[in-house]
Amino acid sequence: MENKVLEKNLEKISKYDKELCNKILMSDFEKSNIKITKTQKDEYNLIYNNFLIHADTGAVDEAKKIVEKLENKENKNTLRIVYGLGLGYLADEISSVNSKIIIYEPNIDILSFVLNIAEIDAIYKENVIICADEKMLNEHTTKFSNPETKISLSFLPSYKALFYEDILNVIKIVQKAQGQHLAAQNTLVKNAPKAIFNSFRNLKNIIKNPNIQDLKNLYKNKNATALCLSAGPSLRENIEIIKANQDKFVIFAVNPTIKLLQQFNIKPDFIVDIEIGDTIRQFDTINTKDHYFILESFCSFIISQMKTRKTFNYISDSNFINPWIRDCLKINDELKTLGTVSYTAFMSAYIMGFERIVICGQDLAYKDGRCYAKGSQFEDLECIFDENEKKFKIVAPNFEKYASSFKTERNTQEKANIIAKNNLEFLNKNIYTVKSQNGENIPTQTGYALFIDWFSKASKELKIKNPNIKLINSSTGGAQIDGFENLNLKDIIPQLETVEKPGLDKYEPQTDIPFITKKIQLMKDKLEIFNNGIKELINLLQKIIKELEIKKVLTQNTEKLIQKQEELLYQIISLKKDNDLKLVTLVFLHNFSEIIKTNCKKDFKTTNDTLKKLLEQALFTKKYMDLYIKDLANCQTLILK
């Protein structure tokens, strides 16, 4: 390579993106309409398609003014995305701020031209990454951020004028990355302890239930149609059609739809529930003994112990302690829930061999201001466009009625109000726009946007496995889900034959009880070892904190105790190397690590605060370990009877 400037630039970029280096080398930028000129301050400037990239009055001054307005400059947990490289003035200014920087230049001609002629300081800094396509932008954004990360997007006025639509698209990419982190946070931090608790408590019921894979290909070659019903607005729009044609479908209904279906005398063949929280209110008016249920291992214990016609386990392959449960039951298949009950219903239908699967109520967007179908649990929520703030908002016109939907035997009205308020804040924080079936932008949630991607990906994979499968989306007017044919439900009916309803009462599980008993005993033994370490840690932390509060300084003795505590905590954390323990203790050990990582100073106040946080986490961990061990012992007792 004769161009030493380009060679130096590519040497840096090749450390993290060799494919981008190849694109730059192959680019024929000399044919593009790019020229070099100078500003009034004698700074180099670019002209792209007869458009000045940097301000003619001063490129450096322009960049500095943009940086002056940046927020969260002192927050280290900030990711700054610079849209457009230009000649690097803005990237250089922003890279001096203490945070991770992504320079995103999707115009390969500009990128190649600049890297051939200029050595830009920002590119050589360790906190800076450069990329040129959406895939890598999404990967870098996800990698360098977490649920608490503040993400900023900066660009020159020229880039806004030239590439405004693409900048809006970048905002969507950032929102989706944050949505992925929130989903991961809900799984890892918020939901894991309760989900594992549910799973261990449900184990005695899980062992008694057949597996969803026992129904594999039940409807293969029977010209039967599965109808998967979700709680989006289109369900209510199609409810009369569904009612009049129940005999044409095997109906899979997710739990929030049940009351609406009952209201119209629609009897689903399968009810699907994977919720970790208590959803019992959704079933308080139906006789569950008349229905087949499909349940995840970590669904609420109250739901798991309901009397049903027959319950089938849908134990996904990666959530919480499911890998351990699957090992106990000798299950070897690929099952996913992806955090959405609708996906679980859809995949259940696929497993049973239906070659025509219709989804309805899977709007995955706020259509005509409606968030959920009339008659479903959250029917009163509305999505409106706030003219003052110029953005979509989720509101509950009747907040009291909305809050009452969260009220249970355990949740007082006051607690339900708090949950409802927090849920509204969460929904509004994560407003997102996607393409509707007619090509227009439509508001949704970042979580729903992820579901759209997952359904689209699943459709491609299923069609590779079974080219004859027909996937139909009758959630009319909702979000576009690629891979599904958009058809009105009423137009499908004439093509359908009467379907044979399932009779599955005789299905029984095939379980190796001695093997399961040994697995439970081994897990129980491991948890007791882990819990003993936690108890020792609690005693030591309480002793150190007590002495610190008396002495008010770090004494030689307290420092020795702190060192002992650190060694003990290291020993506890090292237990995660065991595969079974890792599944159960991951969230607890993650929280311990986060406390240590964010409180690394050794002064008295920081040390004392850190120890108190560690003690709080240790007590929290012990609480759940006690529950886990108790439930495993109870399950073992019931099996041995």
C-alpha positions as CSV (number, residue, x, y, z in Angstrom):
1,M,0.0,0.0,0.0
2,E,1.7,3.2,-1.2
3,N,-0.6,5.7,0.7
4,K,1.0,5.9,4.1
5,V,-1.9,8.0,5.5
6,L,-4.5,5.4,4.5
7,E,-2.2,2.6,5.6
8,K,-2.0,4.1,9.1
9,N,-5.7,4.7,9.3
10,L,-6.6,1.2,8.3
11,E,-4.0,-0.3,10.6
12,K,-6.0,1.2,13.5
13,I,-9.5,0.3,12.1
14,S,-8.4,-3.3,11.3
15,K,-8.0,-4.1,15.0
16,Y,-11.8,-4.2,15.3
17,D,-13.3,-4.2,11.8
18,K,-11.3,-5.8,9.0
19,E,-14.4,-6.0,6.8
20,L,-14.7,-2.2,6.9
21,C,-11.0,-1.9,5.8
22,N,-11.8,-4.0,2.8
23,K,-14.8,-1.8,1.9
24,I,-12.6,1.3,2.1
25,L,-9.9,-0.3,-0.1
26,M,-12.5,-1.3,-2.7
27,S,-14.2,2.1,-2.8
28,D,-13.8,4.1,-5.9
29,F,-14.2,7.5,-4.2
30,E,-12.4,9.4,-7.0
31,K,-15.6,9.1,-9.1
32,S,-17.7,10.7,-6.4
33,N,-18.4,14.4,-6.2
34,I,-16.1,15.3,-3.3
35,K,-13.6,18.2,-3.3
36,I,-11.3,20.0,-0.8
37,T,-11.6,23.7,-0.1
38,K,-10.9,26.0,2.9
39,T,-12.9,28.0,5.4
40,Q,-12.6,31.7,6.0
41,K,-10.2,30.7,8.8
42,D,-7.9,28.8,6.4
43,E,-9.1,25.4,7.7
44,Y,-9.5,22.5,5.3
45,N,-13.2,21.9,4.4
46,L,-15.0,19.3,2.3
47,I,-17.5,19.9,-0.5
48,Y,-19.8,16.9,-1.1
49,N,-22.3,17.2,-4.0
50,N,-21.8,20.9,-4.0
51,F,-22.6,21.1,-0.3
52,L,-20.1,22.5,2.3
53,I,-19.6,19.9,5.1
54,H,-18.1,22.2,7.7
55,A,-19.1,25.8,8.4
56,D,-17.4,28.3,6.1
57,T,-17.0,30.7,9.0
58,G,-14.9,28.2,11.0
59,A,-14.9,24.4,11.2
60,V,-13.3,24.1,14.7
61,D,-15.6,26.8,16.1
62,E,-18.6,25.0,14.8
63,A,-17.5,21.7,16.4
64,K,-16.8,23.4,19.7
65,K,-20.2,25.0,19.9
66,I,-21.8,21.6,19.4
67,V,-19.7,20.0,22.2
68,E,-20.4,22.9,24.6
69,K,-24.1,21.9,24.5
70,L,-23.4,18.2,25.3
71,E,-25.1,16.9,28.4
72,N,-23.7,14.4,31.0
73,K,-20.1,15.4,30.4
74,E,-19.1,14.2,33.9
75,N,-21.0,10.9,33.5
76,K,-18.6,8.2,32.6
77,N,-21.5,5.8,31.7
78,T,-22.2,7.8,28.5
79,L,-21.9,6.7,24.9
80,R,-21.6,9.4,22.3
81,I,-22.4,8.7,18.7
82,V,-21.0,11.1,16.1
83,Y,-23.0,10.9,12.9
84,G,-20.7,11.8,10.1
85,L,-16.9,11.9,10.0
86,G,-16.4,14.9,7.7
87,L,-12.8,16.0,8.2
88,G,-12.9,14.9,11.8
89,Y,-13.3,18.3,13.6
90,L,-16.4,17.3,15.5
91,A,-15.1,13.8,16.2
92,D,-11.8,15.3,17.6
93,E,-13.7,17.7,19.9
94,I,-16.1,15.0,21.2
95,S,-13.3,12.4,21.7
96,S,-11.8,14.7,24.4
97,V,-14.8,14.1,26.6
98,N,-14.5,11.2,29.0
99,S,-16.7,8.5,27.4
100,K,-16.9,5.9,24.7
101,I,-17.3,7.4,21.2
102,I,-18.7,5.8,18.0
103,I,-18.1,7.6,14.8
104,Y,-20.7,6.5,12.3
105,E,-20.1,7.4,8.7
106,P,-22.4,5.4,6.4
107,N,-21.3,7.3,3.3
108,I,-18.4,5.1,2.2
109,D,-17.3,7.6,-0.4
110,I,-16.8,10.4,2.2
111,L,-15.2,7.9,4.6
112,S,-12.7,6.6,2.0
113,F,-11.9,10.0,0.7
114,V,-11.1,11.4,4.1
115,L,-9.1,8.4,5.3
116,N,-7.0,8.6,2.2
117,I,-5.9,12.2,2.8
118,A,-6.2,12.9,6.6
119,E,-4.9,11.6,9.9
120,I,-7.7,12.3,12.3
121,D,-6.6,12.3,16.0
122,A,-9.9,10.8,17.3
123,I,-9.5,7.6,15.2
124,Y,-6.3,6.7,17.2
125,K,-7.8,7.1,20.6
126,E,-8.7,4.0,22.6
127,N,-12.2,5.2,23.5
128,V,-13.1,5.7,19.8
129,I,-14.7,3.2,17.3
130,I,-15.5,4.0,13.7
131,C,-18.2,2.1,11.7
132,A,-20.1,2.4,8.4
133,D,-23.1,0.2,8.5
134,E,-26.2,-0.3,10.6
135,K,-25.3,-3.8,11.7
136,M,-22.0,-2.7,13.2
137,L,-23.5,0.4,14.7
138,N,-26.1,-1.7,16.5
139,E,-23.4,-4.2,17.7
140,H,-21.1,-1.4,19.0
141,T,-24.0,0.5,20.6
142,T,-25.2,-2.7,22.4
143,K,-21.7,-3.7,23.4
144,F,-20.7,-0.3,24.9
145,S,-23.9,0.5,26.7
146,N,-26.1,-0.9,29.5
147,P,-29.6,-0.1,30.8
148,E,-28.3,3.0,32.7
149,T,-26.1,4.3,29.9
150,K,-26.8,7.8,28.6
151,I,-26.6,7.9,24.8
152,S,-26.1,11.1,22.8
153,L,-26.2,11.6,19.1
154,S,-24.2,14.6,17.6
155,F,-24.0,15.7,14.0
156,L,-23.1,18.8,11.9
157,P,-25.9,20.9,10.4
158,S,-24.7,19.8,6.9
159,Y,-25.2,16.2,7.7
160,K,-28.7,16.9,9.1
161,A,-29.5,18.6,5.8
162,L,-28.0,15.9,3.6
163,F,-28.9,12.8,5.6
164,Y,-31.9,13.7,7.8
165,E,-33.9,10.5,7.2
166,D,-30.9,8.3,8.0
167,I,-30.2,10.3,11.2
168,L,-33.8,9.4,12.2
169,N,-33.0,5.8,11.5
170,V,-29.9,6.0,13.7
171,I,-32.1,7.2,16.5
172,K,-34.2,4.1,16.1
173,I,-31.1,1.9,16.2
174,V,-30.1,3.5,19.5
175,Q,-33.6,3.1,20.9
176,K,-33.6,-0.6,20.0
177,A,-30.2,-1.2,21.5
178,Q,-31.5,0.4,24.7
179,G,-34.6,-1.8,24.5
180,Q,-32.4,-4.9,24.3
181,H,-30.6,-3.8,27.4
182,L,-33.8,-3.2,29.2
183,A,-35.0,-6.7,28.2
184,A,-31.8,-8.2,29.4
185,Q,-32.0,-6.2,32.7
186,N,-35.5,-7.5,33.3
187,T,-34.3,-11.0,32.8
188,L,-31.1,-10.8,34.7
189,V,-31.7,-8.3,37.5
190,K,-35.4,-7.8,38.1
191,N,-36.9,-11.2,37.3
192,A,-34.3,-13.9,37.9
193,P,-34.7,-14.4,41.7
194,K,-38.5,-14.6,41.4
195,A,-38.3,-16.7,38.2
196,I,-36.0,-19.3,39.9
197,F,-38.2,-19.3,43.0
198,N,-41.2,-20.1,40.8
199,S,-39.3,-22.8,38.9
200,F,-38.2,-24.6,42.1
201,R,-41.7,-24.3,43.6
202,N,-43.3,-25.5,40.3
203,L,-40.9,-28.5,40.0
204,K,-43.3,-30.9,41.6
205,N,-46.0,-30.0,39.1
206,I,-43.6,-29.8,36.1
207,I,-42.6,-33.4,36.8
208,K,-46.2,-34.5,36.5
209,N,-46.9,-32.8,33.2
210,P,-46.1,-34.0,29.7
211,N,-43.8,-31.9,27.6
212,I,-45.0,-29.8,24.6
213,Q,-42.7,-31.9,22.4
214,D,-44.8,-34.9,23.2
215,L,-47.3,-33.3,20.8
216,K,-44.8,-32.9,17.9
217,N,-46.4,-33.2,14.5
218,L,-49.8,-34.0,16.0
219,Y,-51.5,-32.0,13.2
220,K,-49.0,-32.7,10.4
221,N,-50.6,-33.5,7.0
222,K,-54.1,-32.8,8.4
223,N,-54.8,-29.6,6.5
224,A,-55.6,-27.9,9.8
225,T,-55.1,-24.3,10.7
226,A,-53.8,-22.9,14.0
227,L,-55.0,-19.5,15.1
228,C,-52.7,-17.7,17.7
229,L,-54.5,-15.0,19.5
230,S,-52.8,-12.1,21.2
231,A,-54.2,-9.0,23.0
232,G,-53.6,-6.3,20.4
233,P,-56.5,-4.1,19.0
234,S,-57.1,-6.3,16.0
235,L,-58.3,-9.1,18.2
236,R,-61.4,-7.1,19.1
237,E,-61.9,-6.1,15.5
238,N,-62.0,-9.8,14.5
239,I,-63.8,-11.2,17.5
240,E,-67.1,-11.9,15.8
241,I,-65.4,-13.7,12.8
242,I,-63.5,-15.9,15.3
243,K,-66.7,-16.6,17.2
244,A,-68.5,-17.7,14.1
245,N,-65.7,-19.9,12.8
246,Q,-64.2,-21.6,15.9
247,D,-64.6,-24.9,14.2
248,K,-62.1,-23.9,11.5
249,F,-59.2,-23.4,13.9
250,V,-57.2,-24.9,16.7
251,I,-57.0,-21.8,18.9
252,F,-54.0,-20.9,20.9
253,A,-54.8,-18.0,23.2
254,V,-52.4,-16.0,25.4
255,N,-53.5,-15.3,28.9
256,P,-54.5,-11.6,28.6
257,T,-57.1,-12.5,26.0
258,I,-59.1,-15.0,28.0
259,K,-61.8,-12.7,29.5
260,L,-62.5,-11.2,26.1
261,L,-62.8,-14.6,24.5
262,Q,-65.1,-15.8,27.2
263,Q,-67.3,-12.7,26.8
264,F,-67.9,-13.9,23.2
265,N,-68.2,-17.6,24.1
266,I,-65.0,-18.4,22.3
267,K,-63.3,-21.5,23.8
268,P,-59.6,-21.6,23.1
269,D,-58.1,-25.1,22.7
270,F,-54.9,-24.1,24.4
271,I,-54.2,-21.3,26.9
272,V,-50.6,-20.1,27.0
273,D,-49.0,-18.4,30.0
274,I,-45.3,-17.7,30.7
275,E,-45.7,-14.7,33.1
276,I,-43.5,-14.7,36.2
277,G,-46.0,-12.5,38.0
278,D,-49.4,-13.5,39.3
279,T,-52.0,-13.6,36.4
280,I,-54.7,-15.4,38.3
281,R,-57.2,-12.5,37.9
282,Q,-57.2,-13.2,34.2
283,F,-58.7,-16.7,34.9
284,D,-61.1,-15.9,37.8
285,T,-64.3,-16.2,35.6
286,I,-63.4,-19.3,33.7
287,N,-63.3,-23.0,34.6
288,T,-59.7,-23.9,34.0
289,K,-60.6,-27.6,34.2
290,D,-62.1,-27.3,30.7
291,H,-58.9,-26.1,29.0
292,Y,-55.5,-27.4,28.0
293,F,-52.7,-25.1,29.3
294,I,-49.2,-24.6,28.0
295,L,-46.9,-23.2,30.8
296,E,-43.3,-22.1,31.1
297,S,-41.4,-23.5,34.1
298,F,-41.0,-20.1,35.7
299,C,-44.7,-19.0,35.5
300,S,-46.4,-18.1,38.8
301,F,-46.9,-20.9,41.2
302,I,-50.5,-20.0,41.6
303,I,-51.0,-20.6,37.9
304,S,-48.9,-23.8,37.9
305,Q,-51.1,-25.4,40.5
306,M,-54.4,-24.7,38.9
307,K,-56.6,-27.6,38.0
308,T,-56.7,-27.9,34.2
309,R,-57.8,-30.4,31.6
310,K,-54.1,-31.1,31.0
311,T,-51.0,-28.9,31.4
312,F,-48.1,-29.2,29.0
313,N,-44.6,-27.9,29.9
314,Y,-43.0,-25.5,27.5
315,I,-39.5,-25.4,28.9
316,S,-37.3,-23.0,26.8
317,D,-33.7,-23.8,26.4
318,S,-32.0,-20.7,28.0
319,N,-34.1,-18.9,30.5
320,F,-33.1,-18.8,34.2
321,I,-32.6,-22.4,35.4
322,N,-34.4,-24.0,32.5
323,P,-31.2,-25.8,31.3
324,W,-31.0,-27.6,34.7
325,I,-34.7,-28.5,34.6
326,R,-34.4,-29.8,31.0
327,D,-31.4,-31.9,32.2
328,C,-33.6,-33.3,35.0
329,L,-36.3,-34.2,32.5
330,K,-33.8,-35.4,29.8
331,I,-35.2,-32.9,27.3
332,N,-33.1,-32.2,24.3
333,D,-34.7,-29.8,21.9
334,E,-34.5,-26.1,20.9
335,L,-37.3,-24.1,22.5
336,K,-37.5,-20.4,23.0
337,T,-39.9,-17.9,24.5
338,L,-37.9,-14.7,23.8
339,G,-39.8,-13.0,26.6
340,T,-43.1,-13.0,24.8
341,V,-46.0,-15.3,25.4
342,S,-47.2,-14.8,21.8
343,Y,-44.0,-16.3,20.5
344,T,-44.5,-19.3,22.8
345,A,-48.0,-19.8,21.4
346,F,-46.8,-19.5,17.8
347,M,-44.0,-22.0,18.4
348,S,-46.3,-24.4,20.1
349,A,-48.4,-24.4,17.0
350,Y,-45.4,-25.0,14.9
351,I,-44.2,-27.9,17.1
352,M,-47.6,-29.6,16.6
353,G,-47.1,-29.6,12.9
354,F,-49.6,-27.1,11.6
355,E,-48.7,-26.0,8.1
356,R,-50.9,-23.0,8.2
357,I,-50.5,-20.7,11.2
358,V,-52.5,-17.5,11.5
359,I,-51.7,-14.8,14.1
360,C,-54.2,-12.2,15.2
361,G,-54.0,-9.5,17.8
362,Q,-50.3,-9.4,17.2
363,D,-50.4,-5.8,16.2
364,L,-47.1,-5.0,18.0
365,A,-48.0,-1.3,17.7
366,Y,-50.4,1.3,18.9
367,K,-53.0,1.4,16.2
368,D,-55.5,4.3,16.0
369,G,-54.6,5.2,19.5
370,R,-55.3,1.8,21.0
371,C,-52.7,-0.1,22.9
372,Y,-54.7,-3.2,23.7
373,A,-57.9,-4.8,22.5
374,K,-61.2,-3.8,24.1
375,G,-62.0,-6.2,26.8
376,S,-58.4,-7.2,27.5
377,Q,-56.5,-6.4,30.7
378,F,-55.1,-3.0,29.8
379,E,-57.9,-1.9,27.4
380,D,-58.0,1.7,28.8
381,L,-54.5,2.7,27.8
382,E,-54.3,5.1,24.8
383,C,-51.5,6.3,22.6
384,I,-51.8,10.0,21.7
385,F,-49.7,12.5,19.9
386,D,-48.8,15.4,22.2
387,E,-48.8,18.5,20.0
388,N,-46.9,20.5,22.6
389,E,-44.1,18.0,23.1
390,K,-44.3,16.8,19.4
391,K,-44.1,13.1,20.4
392,F,-46.3,10.1,21.1
393,K,-47.4,9.4,24.7
394,I,-49.1,6.6,26.5
395,V,-51.9,7.8,28.8
396,A,-54.5,6.2,31.0
397,P,-57.6,8.4,30.8
398,N,-59.1,6.6,33.8
399,F,-56.0,6.0,35.9
400,E,-58.0,4.4,38.8
401,K,-59.5,1.8,36.5
402,Y,-56.1,1.1,34.9
403,A,-54.4,0.7,38.3
404,S,-57.1,-1.7,39.5
405,S,-55.9,-4.1,36.8
406,F,-52.7,-4.6,38.9
407,K,-54.6,-5.3,42.1
408,T,-54.3,-8.8,43.5
409,E,-54.7,-10.5,46.9
410,R,-51.1,-9.5,47.5
411,N,-51.2,-6.0,45.9
412,T,-53.2,-3.4,47.8
413,Q,-54.8,-0.6,45.8
414,E,-51.9,1.7,47.0
415,K,-49.3,-0.8,45.7
416,A,-51.3,-1.2,42.5
417,N,-51.3,2.5,41.9
418,I,-47.5,2.6,42.3
419,I,-47.1,-0.3,39.8
420,A,-49.4,1.4,37.3
421,K,-47.6,4.7,37.6
422,N,-44.2,3.0,37.1
423,N,-45.5,1.0,34.2
424,L,-46.8,4.2,32.4
425,E,-43.4,5.8,33.0
426,F,-41.7,2.8,31.5
427,L,-44.0,2.7,28.5
428,N,-43.4,6.4,27.8
429,K,-39.7,6.0,28.1
430,N,-39.6,3.4,25.5
431,I,-41.9,4.8,22.7
432,Y,-40.5,3.8,19.3
433,T,-41.8,3.9,15.7
434,V,-41.9,1.1,13.1
435,K,-43.4,0.5,9.7
436,S,-47.1,-0.5,9.6
437,Q,-48.5,-3.0,7.1
438,N,-49.4,0.0,4.8
439,G,-45.8,1.4,5.0
440,E,-46.5,4.3,7.3
441,N,-44.7,5.0,10.6
442,I,-46.7,3.8,13.6
443,P,-45.8,4.1,17.4
444,T,-44.8,1.1,19.4
445,Q,-42.5,0.0,22.2
446,T,-38.8,-0.9,21.9
447,G,-39.8,-4.3,23.3
448,Y,-42.4,-4.8,20.6
449,A,-39.9,-3.7,18.0
450,L,-37.6,-6.5,19.2
451,F,-40.6,-8.9,19.0
452,I,-41.1,-7.9,15.4
453,D,-37.5,-8.8,14.6
454,W,-37.8,-12.1,16.4
455,F,-41.1,-13.1,14.6
456,S,-39.5,-12.1,11.3
457,K,-36.4,-14.1,12.0
458,A,-38.5,-17.1,13.1
459,S,-40.5,-17.0,9.9
460,K,-37.3,-17.3,7.8
461,E,-36.0,-20.2,9.8
462,L,-39.3,-22.1,9.8
463,K,-39.6,-21.7,6.1
464,I,-36.2,-23.1,5.5
465,K,-37.1,-26.2,7.6
466,N,-40.6,-26.5,6.0
467,P,-41.0,-24.6,2.7
468,N,-44.7,-25.6,2.6
469,I,-45.6,-23.7,5.8
470,K,-48.0,-20.8,5.4
471,L,-47.6,-18.0,7.9
472,I,-50.4,-15.4,7.9
473,N,-50.8,-12.1,9.8
474,S,-54.4,-11.1,10.3
475,S,-53.5,-8.3,12.8
476,T,-54.8,-5.9,10.2
477,G,-53.2,-2.4,10.3
478,G,-50.5,-3.4,12.8
479,A,-46.8,-3.5,12.5
480,Q,-45.3,-5.1,9.4
481,I,-43.8,-8.5,10.2
482,D,-41.7,-9.7,7.3
483,G,-42.1,-13.4,6.4
484,F,-45.9,-13.3,7.1
485,E,-48.5,-12.7,4.5
486,N,-50.9,-9.9,5.5
487,L,-54.5,-11.2,5.0
488,N,-57.8,-10.2,6.6
489,L,-59.2,-13.0,8.7
490,K,-62.6,-12.9,6.9
491,D,-60.8,-13.5,3.5
492,I,-59.1,-16.7,4.9
493,I,-62.2,-18.4,6.2
494,P,-63.6,-19.7,2.8
495,Q,-60.4,-21.6,2.3
496,L,-60.5,-23.5,5.6
497,E,-62.0,-26.9,6.5
498,T,-63.5,-27.9,9.8
499,V,-60.7,-28.9,12.1
500,E,-60.5,-31.9,14.5
501,K,-60.3,-30.5,18.0
502,P,-57.5,-32.0,20.2
503,G,-58.2,-34.8,22.7
504,L,-55.1,-35.0,24.8
505,D,-56.3,-36.1,28.3
506,K,-54.4,-39.4,28.2
507,Y,-51.0,-37.9,27.6
508,E,-48.6,-38.6,30.6
509,P,-45.0,-37.6,31.2
510,Q,-42.1,-40.0,30.6
511,T,-39.9,-39.2,33.6
512,D,-37.0,-40.9,35.3
513,I,-37.9,-40.3,38.9
514,P,-34.6,-41.8,40.5
515,F,-32.6,-39.6,38.1
516,I,-34.6,-36.5,39.0
517,T,-34.3,-37.2,42.7
518,K,-30.5,-37.4,42.4
519,K,-30.4,-34.2,40.4
520,I,-32.5,-32.4,43.0
521,Q,-30.3,-33.7,45.9
522,L,-27.1,-32.6,44.1
523,M,-28.5,-29.1,43.5
524,K,-29.7,-28.8,47.0
525,D,-26.2,-29.8,48.4
526,K,-24.5,-27.2,46.1
527,L,-26.9,-24.4,47.2
528,E,-26.3,-25.2,50.9
529,I,-22.6,-24.9,50.4
530,F,-23.1,-21.6,48.6
531,N,-25.6,-20.4,51.3
532,N,-23.2,-21.3,54.1
533,G,-20.6,-19.0,52.4
534,I,-23.2,-16.2,52.3
535,K,-24.1,-16.7,56.0
536,E,-20.4,-16.4,56.9
537,L,-20.1,-13.3,54.7
538,I,-23.1,-11.7,56.5
539,N,-21.6,-12.4,59.9
540,L,-18.3,-10.9,58.9
541,L,-19.9,-7.8,57.2
542,Q,-22.0,-7.1,60.3
543,K,-18.9,-7.3,62.5
544,I,-16.9,-4.9,60.3
545,I,-19.8,-2.4,60.0
546,K,-20.3,-2.4,63.7
547,E,-16.6,-1.7,64.4
548,L,-16.5,1.0,61.7
549,E,-19.5,2.8,63.2
550,I,-17.8,2.8,66.6
551,K,-14.3,3.8,65.4
552,K,-15.4,6.2,62.6
553,V,-12.1,5.5,60.8
554,L,-10.4,2.6,59.0
555,T,-8.2,0.9,61.7
556,Q,-5.6,-1.7,61.1
557,N,-8.0,-4.4,62.5
558,T,-10.9,-3.3,60.3
559,E,-8.6,-3.4,57.2
560,K,-7.6,-7.0,58.1
561,L,-11.3,-7.9,58.5
562,I,-12.1,-6.2,55.2
563,Q,-9.3,-8.2,53.5
564,K,-10.7,-11.4,55.0
565,Q,-14.2,-10.3,53.7
566,E,-12.8,-9.7,50.2
567,E,-11.1,-13.1,50.2
568,L,-14.4,-14.8,51.3
569,L,-16.4,-12.9,48.7
570,Y,-13.9,-14.0,46.0
571,Q,-14.3,-17.6,47.1
572,I,-18.1,-17.3,46.9
573,I,-18.0,-15.7,43.5
574,S,-15.6,-18.5,42.3
575,L,-18.4,-21.0,42.9
576,K,-20.1,-19.8,39.7
577,K,-17.6,-22.0,37.8
578,D,-20.0,-24.8,38.6
579,N,-22.6,-25.0,35.8
580,D,-25.6,-25.6,38.0
581,L,-24.6,-23.0,40.6
582,K,-24.0,-20.5,37.9
583,L,-27.5,-20.8,36.6
584,V,-29.0,-20.1,40.1
585,T,-26.5,-17.6,41.5
586,L,-25.7,-15.5,38.4
587,V,-27.9,-12.6,39.3
588,F,-26.7,-12.5,42.9
589,L,-23.0,-12.7,42.0
590,H,-23.6,-10.1,39.3
591,N,-24.9,-7.7,41.9
592,F,-22.0,-8.3,44.2
593,S,-19.6,-7.6,41.3
594,E,-21.4,-4.4,40.4
595,I,-21.2,-3.1,44.0
596,I,-17.5,-3.7,44.2
597,K,-16.9,-2.3,40.7
598,T,-18.7,1.0,41.3
599,N,-17.2,1.6,44.8
600,C,-13.5,1.0,44.5
601,K,-12.2,3.9,46.7
602,K,-10.7,3.1,50.0
603,D,-11.7,6.1,52.1
604,F,-13.8,5.6,55.2
605,K,-17.2,6.8,53.8
606,T,-17.0,4.9,50.6
607,T,-15.8,1.7,52.3
608,N,-18.6,1.9,54.9
609,D,-21.2,2.5,52.2
610,T,-19.9,-0.3,50.1
611,L,-19.9,-2.8,53.0
612,K,-23.5,-1.8,53.8
613,K,-24.5,-2.4,50.2
614,L,-22.7,-5.8,50.2
615,L,-24.5,-6.7,53.4
616,E,-27.9,-5.7,51.9
617,Q,-27.1,-7.9,48.9
618,A,-25.9,-10.8,51.1
619,L,-29.2,-10.7,53.1
620,F,-31.2,-10.6,49.9
621,T,-29.2,-13.6,48.5
622,K,-29.7,-15.6,51.7
623,K,-33.4,-14.9,51.7
624,Y,-33.8,-16.5,48.2
625,M,-31.3,-19.3,48.9
626,D,-33.3,-20.3,51.9
627,L,-36.5,-20.4,49.8
628,Y,-34.8,-22.4,47.0
629,I,-33.4,-25.0,49.4
630,K,-36.7,-25.3,51.1
631,D,-38.6,-25.8,47.9
632,L,-36.2,-28.4,46.6
633,A,-36.5,-30.3,49.8
634,N,-40.3,-30.2,49.6
635,C,-40.2,-31.4,46.0
636,Q,-37.9,-34.2,47.0
637,T,-40.2,-35.3,49.8
638,L,-43.3,-35.4,47.5
639,I,-41.4,-37.4,44.9
640,L,-40.3,-40.0,47.4
641,K,-43.8,-40.5,48.8
